Amino acid sequence: MIQAIAIDDELPALKVIENFCSRVDFIQLQQTFNQPEKALKYISKSPVDLLFLDINMPSILGTDLYKSVQQKTMVIFTTAHSEYAVEGFNLNALDYLLKPFTFERFLQAVQKAQEQFKHQPPTPPLIFRIDYGLTKVNIPDILFIEGLDDYLKIHLHQQPPLVVRMTMKAILEKLPANAFIRVHRSFIVPFNRIEQVRNKTILIAGHEIPVGVSYEAAFFEQFRQG
């Protein structure tokens, strides 16, 4: 599944991309942003495979925003101005969608992303020794991690949880920087799995995770930036 975000200063344009992505079974649109600065903060702490990126935005050109992205991310530029096409392709864009574009044209572009995604090396899984054997855990499958004395309970999407002998500090060192945060003495969560924060409780896939007093300031500062 390709993890994508869309960035455009015009809300109707974001609604079009949201609708088109919902009709494609290999793309998960994580977020949409009409403020590029917030999108950059999100990208800095969450893995993103594909950007749908408007070029002509008031605060920053989409081409300049893409140049500033640190992680390796595919991009499909969208704009109503054809004169930006050359620079977009100079940045190795997968495609360039001239507004207004049809679903069929959109599908052509994202199929290029699907083809390239197939040939990208996947994020290396975490490997744990469990019951005298080795078990792989794909990082995108992690919902949250719960500390149980000298053990960790790793809660996974549509899979039974795993219990491993490891400390919270040790697993944090193995996880991608800025994608996960410790929110309690007993809990680590991935930013992109957070569905809602209510008072001092995080909701993820039906689970309520408390935010500890000593972790509160750091968590809310990073969460608001996203």
C-alpha positions in Angstrom: 0.0 0.0 0.0 1.4 3.4 -1.0 1.2 5.9 1.8 0.4 9.4 0.3 -0.4 12.9 1.3 -1.8 15.8 -0.8 -0.7 19.5 -0.5 -2.6 22.2 -2.2 -3.7 25.7 -1.0 -7.1 25.2 -2.6 -9.5 23.0 -0.6 -11.7 21.9 -3.6 -8.5 20.6 -5.3 -7.7 18.5 -2.2 -11.3 17.1 -2.2 -10.8 16.0 -5.8 -7.6 14.1 -4.9 -9.2 12.7 -1.8 -12.1 11.4 -3.9 -9.9 9.9 -6.6 -7.6 8.2 -4.1 -10.6 6.5 -2.5 -11.3 4.9 -5.8 -7.8 3.3 -6.0 -7.1 0.3 -3.9 -3.3 0.6 -3.7 -3.1 4.2 -2.3 -3.9 5.2 1.2 -4.2 9.0 1.5 -3.0 9.7 5.0 -3.6 13.4 5.2 -4.4 16.5 3.1 -2.8 19.9 3.8 -3.7 23.4 2.5 -0.8 24.9 4.5 2.6 23.7 3.1 4.4 24.4 6.4 2.2 21.9 8.3 2.8 19.4 5.5 6.6 19.7 5.9 6.4 19.2 9.6 4.3 16.1 9.0 6.7 14.7 6.5 9.6 15.3 8.9 8.2 12.8 11.4 6.1 10.4 9.3 7.1 8.1 6.4 5.4 9.1 3.2 5.8 7.3 -0.1 4.0 9.7 -2.5 3.2 13.4 -2.6 0.4 15.0 -4.6 1.8 18.5 -4.7 0.5 21.7 -6.2 3.2 23.9 -7.7 1.8 27.4 -7.6 1.0 28.1 -3.9 1.2 31.6 -2.4 3.6 30.8 0.4 6.0 28.5 -1.4 6.4 26.9 -4.9 5.7 23.2 -4.8 9.0 22.6 -6.6 10.9 24.4 -3.8 8.9 22.5 -1.1 9.9 19.1 -2.8 13.5 20.1 -2.9 13.4 20.6 0.9 12.0 17.2 1.7 14.7 15.1 3.4 13.2 11.6 2.9 13.1 9.9 -0.5 9.5 10.4 -1.7 7.8 10.1 -5.1 6.0 13.1 -6.3 3.1 13.9 -8.7 2.8 17.6 -9.4 -0.6 19.2 -9.9 -1.2 22.7 -11.2 -3.3 24.9 -13.5 -0.2 26.4 -15.0 1.5 24.4 -17.8 4.6 26.6 -17.8 5.8 24.8 -14.6 5.9 21.4 -16.3 9.6 21.4 -17.3 10.9 22.2 -13.9 8.6 19.5 -12.4 10.1 16.8 -14.7 13.6 18.1 -14.0 13.0 17.1 -10.4 12.2 13.5 -11.5 8.5 13.9 -10.9 6.5 10.8 -11.8 3.9 12.8 -13.6 2.4 16.3 -14.0 -1.3 16.7 -13.8 -2.8 19.8 -15.4 -6.0 20.9 -13.6 -8.7 20.1 -14.1 -7.8 16.5 -14.7 -10.1 13.4 -15.0 -10.0 10.3 -12.9 -8.6 8.4 -16.0 -5.7 10.8 -16.2 -5.2 10.6 -12.4 -5.2 6.8 -12.7 -2.4 6.9 -15.3 -0.3 8.9 -13.0 -0.7 6.8 -9.9 -0.1 3.6 -11.8 3.4 5.0 -12.5 3.8 5.4 -8.8 2.6 1.8 -8.2 5.1 0.5 -10.7 8.0 2.4 -9.1 6.9 1.5 -5.6 7.1 -2.2 -6.5 10.8 -1.8 -7.3 11.7 0.2 -4.2 13.4 -1.7 -1.3 10.9 -2.0 1.5 11.5 -0.6 5.0 13.6 -3.3 6.8 11.4 -5.1 9.4 12.3 -5.5 13.0 13.5 -8.9 14.0 12.8 -10.4 17.4 13.8 -13.6 19.1 10.6 -15.3 20.3 10.3 -18.9 21.6 13.7 -19.9 20.3 13.0 -18.6 16.9 13.1 -15.3 14.9 10.0 -13.3 14.2 9.8 -10.3 11.7 7.6 -7.3 12.4 6.9 -4.8 9.6 7.1 -1.3 11.1 4.0 0.0 9.3 1.9 -2.7 11.0 2.7 -1.4 14.5 -0.3 0.2 16.2 1.5 0.9 19.5 3.9 -0.7 21.9 3.1 -1.4 25.6 5.8 -1.9 28.3 5.3 -4.8 30.7 8.2 -4.8 33.2 11.0 -6.5 31.3 8.8 -7.3 28.3 7.1 -5.4 25.5 3.7 -6.1 24.0 3.7 -5.0 20.4 0.2 -4.4 19.2 -0.2 -5.0 15.4 -2.8 -4.1 12.8 -5.1 -7.1 12.1 -2.6 -9.5 13.8 -2.3 -10.9 17.3 0.1 -8.9 19.5 3.6 -10.1 20.1 5.4 -10.2 23.5 9.1 -9.8 23.4 11.8 -9.4 26.0 13.2 -5.9 25.5 13.2 -2.5 27.1 11.4 0.6 25.9 14.7 2.4 25.4 16.1 -0.4 23.3 13.1 -0.6 20.9 13.0 3.2 20.5 16.5 3.0 19.2 15.4 0.5 16.5 12.4 2.5 15.3 12.5 5.2 12.6 13.5 8.6 14.1 10.6 11.1 14.5 8.0 8.5 13.4 7.4 7.1 17.0 7.2 8.9 20.3 7.1 7.7 23.9 3.9 9.1 25.5 3.9 7.3 28.8 6.2 5.2 30.9 4.5 2.2 29.4 3.5 3.3 25.9 5.2 4.2 22.6 3.0 5.2 19.6 3.5 5.9 15.9 2.3 9.4 14.9 0.6 8.2 11.7 -1.6 5.8 13.7 -3.1 8.4 16.0 -6.8 8.8 15.2 -7.7 11.3 17.9 -6.4 12.9 21.1 -9.0 13.7 23.7 -7.8 15.5 26.8 -4.8 13.3 27.8 -5.9 10.2 26.0 -4.8 9.0 22.6 -7.1 6.8 20.5 -5.6 4.2 18.2 -7.7 1.4 16.6 -10.2 1.3 19.5 -7.5 1.5 22.2 -7.2 4.3 24.7 -3.6 5.2 25.5 -2.8 7.6 28.4 -0.3 10.5 28.0 1.9 10.5 31.1 2.6 13.8 32.9 6.4 13.7 32.3 5.8 13.1 28.5 2.9 15.5 28.0 4.8 18.6 27.0 7.0 16.9 24.4 4.1 14.9 22.9 1.7 17.8 22.5 4.4 20.1 21.1 5.2 17.6 18.3 1.5 16.6 17.8 0.4 20.2 17.3 3.2 20.7 14.7 1.7 17.9 12.6 
